[in-house]
C-alpha cells in the first residue's frame, strides 16, 4: 500500500474531494465550494496527482467516479465529519443536567461566604458540587480547573498565564460578642486596648490593618493567635476578644454566631478580593458559568455590607 505523508496534504483538498464525489460535477462542486470552475478543476488535478488516480472521468455530459473514488467516498465523508465534530466549539454548559465538581481555593473565611450561594447553585445545578481547597499556587491553578479567591495584587507578581477578575471590595470591621461593653464606634485608644485575635499567617505584619497602625504610631495587643478566620470568630463569640477582618466575606458567619460589628478607627483601604484562574480554562463553558455565579454573589454581598457597617460619626 502506498502511504501518503499527511504533513504534505492540504485539508482543503480533502474537503473539495468530498464535494466533488457528492456532486459528480466540477461546476456544481465549484458552486458549493464558493470557487470558480477553473479553480475547482485545478483542485481536481492536484487530487489526481496526490492520489495517483483519475478519480472522476467524463462519460458524455457527466463525470463518473473511478473504483478508487467510490472506495474513498464513505470513509472520507466519515473522517471529515469526525474532524468537524472534533474542532467544533464545546456545547454550552447546562447547569440543570451537568454533573461536575469545581475546586475552589482560598482561606476558610470563604466557607460561610460561599454558603450564601448554595441555595441558588443547587436550584440551578443540582449535580454540581464545590470542593474547597487551601490557598493555591500558580502551579495548582495550571494543573486543574481550580478557581482561586484571594487578594491578588500587582506586588505578588502573578504568573502571566493567570487571569484575574475583580470579585469584591470590602470595608473592614471589628467583630465582638453581642454583649461586649465596647461602643459601636470606639476611639483609637479604646480600640487598641481591646484584647485582639490574630489569624496566624506568615505575612500578618504586612496586613492593611497593621500598616495603618504603623502609620499613626499605634499598637494593639494580641491575646490569641488563631489558626483560621472561622476559629477567630468562634473565639470572639465566647469571650471579650475582638477580631478585625473584611466585612463582606465574614458578615454572614459573624451574624450566625451572634456577633456585632464595631467601626475600626483607622483609615483603611477596602480589601480588594479577586478571582484568579489559569487562562487555559477561560473559555471552558462550565468554568465560565461558575465564575459568573461567584461574581454575581460578590455583587450582592457588596450591596449588603453597607447596611452592616457602623457609622464612625456615631461615637
N, C-alpha and C positions, 0 to 999 in steps of 0.2 A: 504493500500500500504506500502511495506517495503522500508524505506528510507535508503540510504547509506550515511555515513559521508564522504564527499568528501576529507577531510583532510587526510583520510587513503587510498585514491585512487591514484595510480601511473598513471600519464597521459600516460606513455608509454604503459600501459596495454590497454588503450582505442585505441591507435594508432594501436597496434597489433590486437585487436579485429576487427577493421575496415578492415584491410588487410585480416585477416582470413575469414571474411564474404564475401569479394570480391572474394577471390581465392577458397574457399571451399576445401582447401588442406593445410596441415601443411607444406609439402615440398615446395610448390610454395610460400607460405607466408614467410617461412624462407628465401628463396632467395631474396624476395623483402625487407625484414627487415634487411638483412645482418647478420643473425644469423644462428646458427646451427639448425638442425631439432630437436635435443633433447632439446635445449633451448626454441625453439618455442613450443614444446609440453608441457614443464614446464609452459610456459606463459599461454597456453590454460587451464591447470589445475588450475592455480591461478584465471583465469577469471571465470571458472566454480564455484570455491569456493566463489568468490566475489558475483556473481550474483545468485547463487543457482540454476543453470540450466546447462544441458549438453552442450548447445549452438550448437555444431556440433557433429553429431553421424554418425558412419560408416555405410554405406549401400553398401556392395560389395567393389568395388575399389574406391569409392568416399565417401565424408563426406557431409551430408545433414544438413542444419540449422533447428533447432527446431523452433516452432512458436515464442518463445521469441526472438530468434536470428533474425528471419525475421522482427519482430516488431522493433528491435533495428537498423537494417541496415540503413534505410534512415535518421532518426533523429540523429544517431551517426555520420554519414558522414557529415551531415549539420553542426552539432555542431563543429566538428573538422575543417571544412573549415572556420567557423567563427573565431575560435581560431587562425588559421593561419593568417587570414586577420588582426585580432587584433594585433598580435605580429609582423607582417611584418614591415620592415622599412618604414617610410613615403615616399611617392613619391617625386621625385626631384621637387624642386621649379621651375615652368615655368614662368619666368617674363613676357612673352608675353601674358599670359592669366590670371595671378594672379590678384586678387583684394584684396589689403591689405594695411592697414595704419601702418606705423612704427613710434613709438615715438622715438625722439632723444633729449636728454637733454644736455644742455650746455649754455654757455654765448651767448649773441646776436651777438658777432663777428663771430659766425658760420653761420649766415644767408647769407651774401654775399659769404662766402666760399662754403657753400653747394649749393648755386645757380649756381655755376660753373658746378655742376654735373647734374643739372636738364635736360639739353638737352639730355645727354646720358641716364639718367634714364628714361625719358619719351619715348625715342625711343625704349628702351629695354622693358620697363614695363609701358605701358600707364595706367594700372589700379592701379599702386602703388602710394601711397601718403606718404609724410613725415609730421609728426606733431612735431614741435619744442616746447620743454618744458624748464622750468628753470633748472638750475643745479640740479642733482638728488642725493638723499641719497642712501645708500645701501639698505634701506627698499623698496624704489621705484623700484630699479632695481630687487629686488627679486620678487615683486608682478606683474610685467608686462615685456613684451619683450622690455624694453627700452634700447637703446644704449646711453651711456654717453660719451661725449667728454670733456676732460679736461687735467690738468697737474697732474695726479695722481702719487704720489711718495711714496717711502717706509715710509717716515715720517708720511704719512696720515693714516697708519695702516688700509688699506682697509680690509673689511670683507673677510674671507678666501673663501667664496662662490663666490667671484667676480673674473673674469678673465680679463686680460688686454692685449692689443697688442699695440706696438709702432706705432703711427699714422704718426707723422711728427716731424721733427726737424727744428725749425725756428729761424733764426737770428732776432735781434731786429733792429728797425729803428725808427727814429723820423719823424713824419708827420707834414708838414707845408703847407700853401697855396702856389700856384704856384709862386706868385709874392712876396713872403716873402724875405726880404733883407738878411737873413742869408745864409752863404755859404753852399755848399754841404757837407763839412766835417769840421765843426767848432771845435775850441779847447774847452777844458772842461770849461774854464771860460765863453766863449761866450755862450756855450750851456746852462750852468746853469743860465745865465742871461735872457734866454727866459722866456716868460710867459707860464707856463706849465699847461696842463689839467690833472687831475687825475680822474680815474674811481673810484667812491666811493664804495669800497668793504671793508668788516670788517678787512681783513688782508693785506691791501695795504702796511703796514710798513715792511712786510716780502718779498716784491716783489724782484726779482733779480736786478732790476734797483736800488732800494733803498739800497739793501745790497752792491752793487758796489760803490754807492756814500758814504756810511758809511765807507767803507774800505779805501777810499782815503781822507776822511775828507771833502768832498764837500757837498754843499747844493743847492737844486733848489727850487725856489719859485712857489707855485701853485696859479694860478689866478682863477681856476674854478674846482669844483668837479662835474663831470658829472655822471648821473645815469647809463650810459651804454657805451660800446665801440663805438657803432654807433653814439650815441649822442656826444661823444668826437670828432669824426671825422667831424661831421657836424659843430660843434662849430669852429673847426680849419679852415674849408672851408670858413668861413665868417669873419675871424679875423686874428690877428697876433699871435694867440695862437699856441702852439706846443704840440703834444701828442706822447708819446713813447709807442710802443707796438710791439707784434710779427708780423713780416712782412708777413709770409706765409698766415695766415688767413685774414689779413687786406688789403693786396695789391690790391685786386680787388675792394673793396669798396673805398679805397683811390683814385685809378685811376678814378673811376666813378665820384668822387667829384672833380677831377682836382687837387688833392694834389700831392706834391712831397715828396720824402724821403731824409732825410739827415742822415749822419752817427752819431751814438751815440759814443761819445769819452770816452767810458768806456770799460773795459774788462768784457764782459758778456757771460756767458754760454748760448748756444742756448736753447730756450724754448723746452721742451720735451712734445709734445702733445701725449696723449694716448687715446685709445678706451677702454671702460670698459663695461662689461655686466655680468649678472648673469649666472653662469655656466650651469644652467638647460636649457638655450637656446642655448648652444654651438652647438648642433647637429641639431637644427631646420633649415631645408633647406633654408627657406626664410631669416631668421636671418643671416645665413652664407653668403648668396648671397649679402645682403646689406653690411655686414662687408667687403666683398671683394671689392665692389664698392667704399666704403669710403677709403679703403686702397689704391686703385688704384688712386683715386682722390688726396690723400695726396702725393703719389709718384710724380704725375705730378706737384703738387704745389711746392714740394721741388725742383724739377728740374728747376722751373721757377724763384724762388726767387733770385737766384744768379745774374740774369740779371738785377734786380731792385736795388740791394743794392749798395749804393755809396762806393767808394774805400776810406778808411781813409787816404791813402797815397796821395790823390789828393789835400789836403789842402796846 
